[in-house]
């Protein structure tokens, strides 16, 4: 996914440079900002939040399983052999 964002930013950068080269400085800056940087930031931020949430859920599940395993091992009496 990161390679797609990099390629998208490259294309938007080229469009912005073309707009600036043709004499439209503000158009180039706004194109770069509102069509390139802002959407890319939002997309990456949303994906990062999803990944963090998934990792937190996995860690919580692992902790719950570990606690259940520890409580099960301490609750069983040892059999004299």
C-alpha positions as CSV (number, residue, x, y, z in Angstrom):
1,X,0.0,0.0,0.0
2,X,2.9,2.3,0.7
3,X,4.2,2.0,-2.8
4,X,0.8,3.1,-4.2
5,X,0.9,6.2,-1.9
6,X,4.4,7.0,-3.0
7,X,3.4,6.7,-6.7
8,X,0.3,8.8,-6.2
9,X,2.4,11.5,-4.5
10,X,4.9,11.4,-7.3
11,X,2.1,12.0,-9.9
12,X,0.6,14.8,-7.9
13,X,4.0,16.4,-7.4
14,X,4.5,16.3,-11.2
15,X,1.1,17.9,-11.8
16,X,2.0,20.6,-9.2
17,X,5.3,21.3,-10.8
18,X,3.6,21.6,-14.2
19,X,1.1,24.1,-12.8
20,X,3.9,26.1,-11.2
21,X,5.9,26.1,-14.4
22,X,3.0,27.4,-16.4
23,X,2.8,30.4,-14.1
24,X,0.1,29.3,-11.6
25,X,1.9,29.2,-8.3
26,X,-1.1,29.1,-6.0
27,X,-2.7,26.4,-8.2
28,X,0.4,24.3,-7.9
29,X,0.6,24.7,-4.2
30,X,-3.1,24.0,-3.6
31,X,-2.9,20.9,-5.9
32,X,0.0,19.5,-4.0
33,X,-1.6,20.2,-0.6
34,X,-5.3,19.3,-1.2
35,X,-4.9,16.6,-3.8
36,X,-1.6,15.1,-2.6
37,X,-0.5,15.6,1.0
38,X,-3.8,15.8,2.8
39,X,-5.5,12.7,1.3
40,X,-2.3,10.7,1.7
41,X,-2.0,11.7,5.3
42,X,-5.6,10.8,6.0
43,X,-5.3,7.4,4.3
44,X,-2.2,6.4,6.1
45,X,-3.5,7.7,9.4
46,X,-6.7,5.6,9.1
47,X,-4.7,2.5,8.2
48,X,-2.3,3.1,11.1
49,X,-5.2,3.4,13.5
50,X,-6.8,0.1,12.2
51,X,-3.4,-1.7,12.6
52,X,-2.9,-0.3,16.1
53,X,-6.4,-1.4,17.1
54,X,-5.9,-4.9,15.7
55,X,-2.6,-5.2,17.5
56,X,-4.2,-4.1,20.8
57,X,-7.0,-6.6,20.4
58,X,-4.4,-9.4,19.7
59,X,-2.4,-8.4,22.8
60,X,-5.5,-8.3,24.9
61,X,-6.5,-11.7,23.7
62,X,-3.1,-13.1,24.4
63,X,-3.1,-11.6,27.9
64,X,-6.5,-13.1,28.6
65,X,-5.4,-16.5,27.4
66,X,-2.2,-16.3,29.5
67,X,-4.1,-15.3,32.6
68,X,-6.6,-18.2,32.0
69,X,-3.7,-20.6,31.6
70,X,-2.0,-19.4,34.8
71,X,-5.2,-19.6,36.8
72,X,-5.9,-23.1,35.5
73,X,-2.5,-24.3,36.4
74,X,-2.7,-22.9,40.0
75,X,-6.2,-24.1,40.6
76,X,-5.5,-27.8,39.9
77,X,-4.2,-29.6,43.0
78,X,-1.1,-31.6,42.6
79,X,-1.5,-35.4,42.8
80,X,0.9,-37.2,45.1
81,X,2.5,-39.9,43.1
